[in-house]
């Protein structure tokens, strides 16, 4: 099992767990727009503040991550072995520091030992950001080709075999009392 070292964006009121391809930049933009630079820090230490992260449908996240990695490395989807994406040993802080992580890997390692008090589904991200920061920032600028272009070369049934555990965790979180919904109001 690959383990990811997590990093958090922290303010005096909360900690945000960064999970790549889960609205990470949009949340960070809202944080930095609402707090002074010296009020925000990147940390690897858990505190007793409310801690939240964004979760995303695993297959949608896989497609988004694959699309982004193909774009970053200027590689065509026809030239890669999709199965190798799921057996890669990439969860190491060094890769994060140099900005070269594999964005299509599981979101589960980001959640190990993180003890989030709130999980926000990606589908509710806009509403969450509006309620907590007064605006929603979409920073989705990326590759010109669509997920449909990639899906032509991806065997979805094969990919879903690898995402089975991701879906188990995703579904369990969505059924848990830790899933934030707008009716719960603000968390900080």
MIDOSE-1310 file (N, C-alpha, C; in nm, 2 decimals, decimal comma, always signed):
residues 188
xxxx	+0,09/-0,12/+0,00/+0,00/+0,00/+0,00/+0,09/+0,12/+0,00; +0,06/+0,22/-0,08/+0,13/+0,34/-0,09/+0,07/+0,44/+0,01; +0,15/+0,51/+0,08/+0,10/+0,61/+0,18/+0,14/+0,75/+0,13; +0,05/+0,84/+0,14/+0,08/+0,98/+0,11/+0,10/+1,06/+0,24
xxxx	+0,20/+1,14/+0,24/+0,21/+1,24/+0,35/+0,12/+1,36/+0,31; +0,03/+1,40/+0,40/-0,06/+1,50/+0,37/+0,00/+1,64/+0,40; -0,06/+1,74/+0,34/-0,03/+1,87/+0,38/-0,16/+1,95/+0,39; -0,15/+2,05/+0,48/-0,27/+2,12/+0,52/-0,25/+2,27/+0,50
xxxx	-0,36/+2,34/+0,46/-0,36/+2,48/+0,46/-0,43/+2,52/+0,59; -0,36/+2,60/+0,68/-0,42/+2,63/+0,81/-0,44/+2,78/+0,83; -0,55/+2,81/+0,89/-0,57/+2,95/+0,94/-0,61/+2,94/+1,09; -0,64/+3,05/+1,15/-0,67/+3,05/+1,29/-0,80/+2,97/+1,32
xxxx	-0,89/+2,96/+1,21/-1,02/+2,90/+1,23/-1,03/+2,75/+1,18; -0,94/+2,70/+1,09/-0,96/+2,57/+1,03/-0,83/+2,52/+0,97; -0,84/+2,39/+0,93/-0,74/+2,33/+0,85/-0,80/+2,27/+0,73; -0,74/+2,29/+0,61/-0,79/+2,23/+0,49/-0,70/+2,13/+0,44
xxxx	-0,74/+2,01/+0,41/-0,66/+1,90/+0,37/-0,66/+1,90/+0,21; -0,54/+1,92/+0,16/-0,53/+1,93/+0,01/-0,53/+1,79/-0,05; -0,62/+1,77/-0,14/-0,63/+1,64/-0,22/-0,63/+1,69/-0,37; -0,53/+1,65/-0,44/-0,51/+1,69/-0,58/-0,63/+1,64/-0,66
xxxx	-0,68/+1,73/-0,75/-0,79/+1,71/-0,85/-0,92/+1,70/-0,78; -0,93/+1,76/-0,66/-1,05/+1,77/-0,58/-1,09/+1,92/-0,54; -1,07/+2,01/-0,64/-1,10/+2,15/-0,61/-1,00/+2,22/-0,52; -0,89/+2,16/-0,51/-0,78/+2,21/-0,42/-0,75/+2,35/-0,45
xxxx	-0,72/+2,39/-0,57/-0,68/+2,53/-0,61/-0,80/+2,62/-0,59; -0,92/+2,58/-0,61/-1,03/+2,67/-0,59/-1,05/+2,71/-0,44; -1,03/+2,61/-0,36/-1,04/+2,63/-0,21/-0,93/+2,72/-0,17; -0,81/+2,69/-0,21/-0,69/+2,77/-0,17/-0,70/+2,91/-0,22
xxxx	-0,75/+2,94/-0,34/-0,77/+3,07/-0,38/-0,87/+3,15/-0,29; -0,98/+3,09/-0,25/-1,07/+3,15/-0,16/-1,01/+3,18/-0,02; -0,93/+3,09/+0,02/-0,86/+3,11/+0,15/-0,76/+3,23/+0,14; -0,68/+3,23/+0,04/-0,58/+3,34/+0,03/-0,65/+3,47/+0,00
xxxx	-0,76/+3,47/-0,06/-0,84/+3,59/-0,09/-0,90/+3,65/+0,04; -0,93/+3,56/+0,14/-1,00/+3,60/+0,26/-0,91/+3,62/+0,38; -0,79/+3,58/+0,37/-0,69/+3,59/+0,48/-0,56/+3,66/+0,44; -0,50/+3,73/+0,53/-0,37/+3,79/+0,50/-0,27/+3,68/+0,49
xxxx	-0,17/+3,70/+0,41/-0,06/+3,60/+0,38/-0,01/+3,54/+0,51; +0,02/+3,63/+0,61/+0,08/+3,58/+0,74/-0,02/+3,50/+0,82; -0,15/+3,51/+0,79/-0,25/+3,43/+0,86/-0,27/+3,29/+0,81; -0,21/+3,26/+0,70/-0,22/+3,13/+0,64/-0,08/+3,06/+0,64
xxxx	-0,09/+2,93/+0,67/+0,04/+2,86/+0,67/+0,01/+2,72/+0,61; +0,12/+2,66/+0,55/+0,11/+2,52/+0,51/+0,18/+2,44/+0,63; +0,11/+2,34/+0,67/+0,16/+2,26/+0,78/+0,13/+2,11/+0,76; +0,20/+2,03/+0,84/+0,18/+1,89/+0,83/+0,14/+1,83/+0,97
xxxx	+0,09/+1,93/+1,06/+0,05/+1,89/+1,19/-0,10/+1,91/+1,21; -0,16/+1,82/+1,27/-0,30/+1,82/+1,30/-0,32/+1,91/+1,42; -0,43/+1,99/+1,42/-0,47/+2,06/+1,54/-0,61/+2,03/+1,57; -0,67/+2,09/+1,67/-0,80/+2,07/+1,72/-0,91/+2,15/+1,65
xxxx	-0,87/+2,22/+1,55/-0,96/+2,31/+1,47/-1,04/+2,22/+1,38; -1,15/+2,27/+1,33/-1,23/+2,20/+1,22/-1,13/+2,17/+1,11; -1,14/+2,05/+1,06/-1,06/+2,01/+0,94/-1,15/+1,95/+0,84; -1,13/+2,00/+0,72/-1,22/+1,96/+0,61/-1,13/+1,92/+0,48
xxxx	-1,19/+1,84/+0,40/-1,14/+1,81/+0,27/-1,25/+1,79/+0,17; -1,21/+1,80/+0,04/-1,31/+1,78/-0,06/-1,29/+1,63/-0,12; -1,40/+1,56/-0,13/-1,40/+1,43/-0,19/-1,47/+1,43/-0,33; -1,43/+1,34/-0,41/-1,48/+1,34/-0,55/-1,51/+1,20/-0,60
xxxx	-1,61/+1,19/-0,69/-1,64/+1,06/-0,75/-1,51/+1,01/-0,81; -1,47/+0,89/-0,77/-1,34/+0,83/-0,81/-1,31/+0,83/-0,96; -1,41/+0,79/-1,04/-1,39/+0,78/-1,18/-1,37/+0,91/-1,24; -1,45/+1,01/-1,20/-1,44/+1,15/-1,25/-1,30/+1,21/-1,21
xxxx	-1,26/+1,18/-1,09/-1,13/+1,22/-1,05/-1,02/+1,16/-1,13; -1,03/+1,03/-1,15/-0,93/+0,96/-1,24/-0,92/+1,02/-1,37; -1,03/+1,05/-1,44/-1,03/+1,11/-1,57/-0,96/+1,25/-1,57; -1,00/+1,32/-1,47/-0,95/+1,46/-1,46/-0,80/+1,45/-1,43
xxxx	-0,75/+1,36/-1,34/-0,61/+1,35/-1,31/-0,53/+1,30/-1,43; -0,59/+1,20/-1,50/-0,52/+1,15/-1,62/-0,50/+1,26/-1,73; -0,61/+1,33/-1,75/-0,61/+1,44/-1,85/-0,50/+1,54/-1,81; -0,50/+1,58/-1,69/-0,40/+1,68/-1,64/-0,26/+1,63/-1,66
xxxx	-0,23/+1,50/-1,62/-0,09/+1,45/-1,63/-0,05/+1,43/-1,78; -0,14/+1,39/-1,86/-0,11/+1,39/-2,01/-0,08/+1,52/-2,06; -0,15/+1,62/-2,02/-0,12/+1,76/-2,06/+0,01/+1,81/-2,01; +0,04/+1,79/-1,88/+0,17/+1,83/-1,82/+0,29/+1,77/-1,89
xxxx	+0,28/+1,65/-1,92/+0,39/+1,57/-1,98/+0,39/+1,56/-2,13; +0,29/+1,63/-2,19/+0,27/+1,63/-2,34/+0,28/+1,49/-2,40; +0,20/+1,40/-2,34/+0,19/+1,26/-2,38/+0,05/+1,23/-2,43; +0,03/+1,15/-2,53/-0,10/+1,11/-2,58/-0,15/+0,99/-2,51
xxxx	-0,27/+0,99/-2,48/-0,33/+0,87/-2,41/-0,31/+0,74/-2,48; -0,30/+0,75/-2,61/-0,28/+0,62/-2,69/-0,15/+0,56/-2,66; -0,06/+0,63/-2,61/+0,08/+0,58/-2,59/+0,11/+0,53/-2,45; +0,01/+0,53/-2,36/+0,04/+0,49/-2,22/-0,03/+0,36/-2,19
xxxx	+0,02/+0,29/-2,09/-0,04/+0,17/-2,03/-0,12/+0,21/-1,91; -0,26/+0,21/-1,92/-0,35/+0,26/-1,82/-0,33/+0,17/-1,69; -0,30/+0,04/-1,70/-0,29/-0,04/-1,58/-0,17/+0,00/-1,49; -0,07/+0,06/-1,55/+0,05/+0,10/-1,47/+0,02/+0,22/-1,39
xxxx	-0,09/+0,29/-1,42/-0,13/+0,41/-1,34/-0,17/+0,36/-1,20; -0,22/+0,24/-1,18/-0,27/+0,19/-1,06/-0,17/+0,12/-0,97; -0,05/+0,09/-1,03/+0,05/+0,02/-0,95/+0,17/+0,10/-0,93; +0,16/+0,23/-0,95/+0,27/+0,32/-0,94/+0,30/+0,34/-0,79
xxxx	+0,43/+0,35/-0,76/+0,47/+0,38/-0,62/+0,51/+0,53/-0,61; +0,41/+0,62/-0,61/+0,44/+0,76/-0,62/+0,41/+0,84/-0,49; +0,35/+0,78/-0,40/+0,31/+0,85/-0,28/+0,42/+0,88/-0,19; +0,50/+0,98/-0,23/+0,61/+1,02/-0,15/+0,62/+1,18/-0,15
xxxx	+0,66/+1,23/-0,04/+0,66/+1,38/-0,02/+0,75/+1,44/-0,12; +0,86/+1,38/-0,16/+0,95/+1,43/-0,26/+0,88/+1,47/-0,39; +0,79/+1,38/-0,43/+0,72/+1,41/-0,56/+0,63/+1,53/-0,54; +0,57/+1,55/-0,43/+0,49/+1,66/-0,41/+0,57/+1,79/-0,40
xxxx	+0,69/+1,79/-0,34/+0,77/+1,91/-0,33/+0,82/+1,95/-0,47; +0,84/+1,86/-0,56/+0,89/+1,90/-0,70/+0,77/+1,92/-0,79; +0,65/+1,90/-0,74/+0,53/+1,93/-0,82/+0,50/+1,82/-0,93; +0,55/+1,70/-0,91/+0,53/+1,60/-1,01/+0,47/+1,47/-0,94
xxxx	+0,34/+1,49/-0,90/+0,27/+1,37/-0,85/+0,19/+1,31/-0,96; +0,14/+1,19/-0,94/+0,05/+1,13/-1,04/-0,09/+1,16/-0,99; -0,16/+1,25/-1,07/-0,29/+1,30/-1,03/-0,41/+1,20/-1,05; -0,38/+1,08/-1,11/-0,48/+0,99/-1,14/-0,49/+0,88/-1,03
xxxx	-0,39/+0,88/-0,93/-0,39/+0,78/-0,83/-0,50/+0,80/-0,73; -0,52/+0,70/-0,65/-0,63/+0,70/-0,55/-0,63/+0,82/-0,46; -0,75/+0,86/-0,42/-0,76/+0,97/-0,32/-0,76/+0,92/-0,17; -0,77/+0,78/-0,16/-0,77/+0,72/-0,03/-0,64/+0,75/+0,06
xxxx	-0,52/+0,74/+0,00/-0,41/+0,77/+0,09/-0,40/+0,91/+0,14; -0,47/+1,01/+0,08/-0,48/+1,14/+0,13/-0,56/+1,14/+0,26; -0,64/+1,05/+0,28/-0,73/+1,04/+0,40/-0,68/+0,97/+0,52; -0,57/+0,89/+0,50/-0,52/+0,81/+0,61/-0,47/+0,90/+0,73
xxxx	-0,52/+0,87/+0,84/-0,48/+0,94/+0,97/-0,50/+1,09/+0,97; -0,60/+1,14/+0,89/-0,62/+1,28/+0,87/-0,73/+1,33/+0,97; -0,82/+1,25/+1,00/-0,92/+1,28/+1,10/-1,00/+1,41/+1,06; -1,06/+1,41/+0,94/-1,14/+1,52/+0,90/-1,27/+1,53/+0,99
xxxx	-1,30/+1,65/+1,02/-1,43/+1,67/+1,09/-1,54/+1,69/+0,99; -1,51/+1,72/+0,87/-1,60/+1,75/+0,76/-1,55/+1,71/+0,62; -1,63/+1,64/+0,55/-1,60/+1,60/+0,41/-1,70/+1,68/+0,32; -1,65/+1,74/+0,22/-1,74/+1,81/+0,13/-1,73/+1,74/-0,01
xxxx	-1,84/+1,70/-0,06/-1,85/+1,64/-0,19/-1,82/+1,75/-0,29; -1,74/+1,71/-0,39/-1,71/+1,80/-0,50/-1,83/+1,87/-0,56; -1,94/+1,79/-0,57/-2,07/+1,85/-0,62/-2,12/+1,96/-0,54; -2,08/+1,97/-0,41/-2,13/+2,08/-0,32/-2,03/+2,19/-0,30
xxxx	-1,92/+2,18/-0,37/-1,81/+2,27/-0,35/-1,85/+2,42/-0,37; -1,91/+2,45/-0,48/-1,95/+2,59/-0,50/-2,03/+2,64/-0,39; -2,13/+2,57/-0,34/-2,22/+2,62/-0,23/-2,14/+2,63/-0,11; -2,05/+2,54/-0,08/-1,96/+2,54/+0,04/-1,88/+2,67/+0,04
xxxx	-1,81/+2,70/-0,08/-1,73/+2,81/-0,09/-1,81/+2,94/-0,07; -1,92/+2,95/-0,13/-2,01/+3,07/-0,12/-2,05/+3,09/+0,02; -2,09/+2,99/+0,09/-2,13/+3,00/+0,23/-2,02/+3,04/+0,33; -1,90/+2,98/+0,30/-1,79/+3,01/+0,39/-1,69/+3,12/+0,35
xxxx	-1,69/+3,15/+0,22/-1,59/+3,26/+0,18/-1,66/+3,37/+0,10; -1,79/+3,36/+0,08/-1,87/+3,46/+0,01/-1,85/+3,46/-0,14; -1,78/+3,36/-0,19/-1,77/+3,35/-0,34/-1,72/+3,21/-0,37; -1,73/+3,18/-0,50/-1,68/+3,05/-0,54/-1,58/+3,08/-0,66
xxxx	-1,46/+3,03/-0,64/-1,36/+3,05/-0,74/-1,33/+2,92/-0,82; -1,36/+2,92/-0,95/-1,33/+2,80/-1,03/-1,20/+2,82/-1,10; -1,10/+2,73/-1,07/-0,97/+2,74/-1,14/-0,95/+2,61/-1,22; -1,04/+2,59/-1,31/-1,04/+2,46/-1,38/-0,97/+2,47/-1,52
xxxx	-0,90/+2,58/-1,54/-0,83/+2,59/-1,67/-0,73/+2,48/-1,68; -0,74/+2,41/-1,79/-0,65/+2,30/-1,81/-0,65/+2,26/-1,96; -0,62/+2,13/-1,98/-0,61/+2,08/-2,12/-0,73/+2,11/-2,21; -0,70/+2,13/-2,34/-0,81/+2,16/-2,43/-0,89/+2,04/-2,47
xxxx	-0,84/+1,92/-2,46/-0,92/+1,80/-2,49/-1,01/+1,76/-2,38; -1,11/+1,69/-2,41/-1,21/+1,66/-2,31/-1,19/+1,52/-2,25; -1,26/+1,49/-2,14/-1,26/+1,36/-2,08/-1,31/+1,25/-2,18; -1,41/+1,29/-2,26/-1,46/+1,20/-2,36/-1,35/+1,15/-2,46
xxxx	-1,25/+1,24/-2,49/-1,14/+1,21/-2,58/-1,06/+1,10/-2,51; -1,04/+1,11/-2,38/-0,96/+1,01/-2,31/-1,04/+0,88/-2,30; -1,17/+0,89/-2,27/-1,25/+0,77/-2,25/-1,25/+0,68/-2,37; -1,22/+0,73/-2,49/-1,22/+0,65/-2,61/-1,11/+0,55/-2,60
xxxx	-1,00/+0,57/-2,52/-0,89/+0,49/-2,51/-0,88/+0,42/-2,37; -0,98/+0,44/-2,29/-0,98/+0,38/-2,16/-1,09/+0,28/-2,15; -1,05/+0,16/-2,10/-1,15/+0,06/-2,07/-1,21/+0,08/-1,93; -1,33/+0,15/-1,93/-1,39/+0,19/-1,81/-1,41/+0,07/-1,71
xxxx	-1,45/-0,05/-1,76/-1,47/-0,16/-1,68/-1,34/-0,20/-1,61; -1,23/-0,20/-1,68/-1,10/-0,23/-1,63/-1,06/-0,13/-1,52; -1,08/+0,00/-1,55/-1,05/+0,11/-1,45/-1,13/+0,09/-1,33; -1,26/+0,06/-1,34/-1,35/+0,04/-1,23/-1,30/-0,07/-1,13
xxxx	-1,23/-0,17/-1,18/-1,18/-0,28/-1,10/-1,08/-0,22/-1,00; -1,00/-0,13/-1,05/-0,90/-0,06/-0,96/-0,96/+0,04/-0,87; -1,07/+0,09/-0,90/-1,13/+0,20/-0,82/-1,23/+0,14/-0,72; -1,24/+0,01/-0,72/-1,34/-0,05/-0,63/-1,33/+0,00/-0,48
xxxx	-1,21/+0,00/-0,43/-1,19/+0,04/-0,29/-1,21/+0,19/-0,28; -1,17/+0,27/-0,38/-1,20/+0,41/-0,37/-1,35/+0,44/-0,36; -1,43/+0,36/-0,44/-1,58/+0,38/-0,44/-1,63/+0,33/-0,30; -1,58/+0,23/-0,24/-1,62/+0,19/-0,11/-1,60/+0,30/-0,01
xxxx	-1,48/+0,36/-0,01/-1,46/+0,47/+0,08/-1,54/+0,59/+0,05; -1,55/+0,63/-0,07/-1,63/+0,74/-0,11/-1,78/+0,73/-0,07; -1,84/+0,61/-0,10/-1,98/+0,58/-0,06/-1,99/+0,58/+0,09; -1,90/+0,53/+0,17/-1,91/+0,53/+0,31/-1,90/+0,67/+0,37
xxxx	-1,82/+0,75/+0,31/-1,81/+0,89/+0,36/-1,94/+0,96/+0,33; -2,00/+0,94/+0,21/-2,12/+1,00/+0,17/-2,24/+0,96/+0,26; -2,23/+0,85/+0,32/-2,33/+0,80/+0,41/-2,31/+0,83/+0,56; -2,19/+0,89/+0,58/-2,15/+0,92/+0,72/-2,21/+1,05/+0,77
xxxx	-2,21/+1,07/+0,90/-2,25/+1,20/+0,96/-2,14/+1,31/+0,94; -2,03/+1,28/+0,88/-1,92/+1,37/+0,86/-1,93/+1,44/+0,73; -2,02/+1,40/+0,64/-2,04/+1,46/+0,51/-2,12/+1,59/+0,54; -2,05/+1,70/+0,49/-2,12/+1,83/+0,50/-2,23/+1,85/+0,40
xxxx	-2,34/+1,91/+0,44/-2,45/+1,94/+0,35/-2,49/+2,09/+0,39; -2,54/+2,16/+0,30/-2,57/+2,30/+0,33/-2,66/+2,32/+0,44; -2,74/+2,23/+0,47/-2,84/+2,24/+0,58/-2,76/+2,24/+0,72; -2,64/+2,19/+0,72/-2,56/+2,19/+0,84/-2,50/+2,33/+0,87
xxxx	-2,51/+2,42/+0,77/-2,45/+2,55/+0,80/-2,30/+2,56/+0,79; -2,25/+2,67/+0,84/-2,10/+2,69/+0,83/-2,03/+2,60/+0,93; -1,91/+2,56/+0,90/-1,83/+2,48/+0,99/-1,72/+2,56/+1,06; -1,70/+2,69/+1,01/-1,60/+2,78/+1,08/-1,65/+2,92/+1,05
